[in-house]
């Protein structure tokens, strides 16, 4: 059974700091991995999608890496801003038709 | 561009009452559609998914059911709500099973 773990559960940093969010999964047989952002009481916004054959994806200040063999992904946020405060969710798509989610990392960026 | 709509945004229902949540997708054809539930302090759990009209797969046994009467419409229902049905319900779509998934804004359901 695929399980996804996100560390840390919560993170508080000052504005401008670079930070790394971690995601690990137990079964390396995945189609892809997707990072989402969720604001309080809102739906999920897709940030980055990494296919199983890729090593990383970048979008603006965000960079996500994937090491499928070790079951790990990281989301790197450069020069964090208060507007980055949200819950960040990692999800993997194993063989099948669903996403398996981690519990998320709650990020707070202080101004 | 593609958009996904969910309604209502919030709902308070008494125990034993029926439920109908609707999700529609615009700007794409034959999407894969999903219903997820997010309980407080827990990750998202897949409830149902559909690869076409009338085709519903259930991931977990529960008090809920789903239907897909039209290509871009996905409905989550219950005949009699339980307290444990409270949660945040999210509809999602993707073109294929191995492509990017997009989520709606969710429905906050409180059963009292």
Interface residues (C-beta under 8 A of the other chain):
Chain A: X4 X31 X32 X34 X36 X41 X42 X43 X44 X45 X46 X49 X51 X89 X91 X93 X96 X97 X98 X99 X101 X102 X103 X104
Chain B: X6 X32 X34 X41 X42 X43 X44 X46 X49 X51 X57 X59 X90 X92 X97 X98 X99 X100 X101 X102 X103 X104 X105 X106 X108
